[in-house]
């Protein structure tokens, strides 16, 4: 299993990505910080890279 931290530009982008993953049947968890109610992270279950790469290819590595 590999862990990668990618950067999104804002709350809208992370929510849109989550919706696309749901539509494609990719199991994931959208982490919401409380009490601010702000989405901060998406964690997917382990998938072959070929199955999920198209959803994440436009995101840059977070440094």
N, C-alpha and C positions, 0 to 999 in steps of 0.2 A: 504494500500500500504506500502511495506517495502522498505527501502533504504539500500543497502549493498555496501561497498567499497571493491573490490577485487584487488589483485595485479597481474599484468602481467610482464613478464620478459623483454619485449621490444616491439618495434614497429611492428615487424613481427608477434608476437603472437596476438596482438590486431587486426591487419588487418586480420589474418587468422580466428580469432573468428568471426569477422564481416562477412566474406565470408560464414562461416558455418551457421550463423544466416540467411543470405539472402537465401541460398540454402534451408533451412528448412521453410522459410516463416514467420520467427519471425520478427515482426516490431521493428525496433530499429534505433537509430541515433548514428553515429560515429562522435564524436566531434573532430574537427581539430583546433589546436592552430595556430593563425596567428600572425605575418607573417612567423613564423618558419615552418609552414605546417607539424606539428607533431601531429599524433593522440594521444589523451590523455584520452578519456573516451568513453564508450558505455552506452547508456541509452535505456532500452527496455520499451515498453508500458506494462502496468500491465497484467501479465499472471498468471495462476495457477502455483504454484511451480513445479508441476509434468511436466508441458510442457516445462520448460526452465532449470530445474536443471541439466540435462545431459550436457548442454553446459558449465556450470560454475563450475561443481563439482571438477575439477582439479585445480582450482584457490584457492589461500589462501587469508584469510582475511588480509587486509592492516591495520597495526597498527600504 
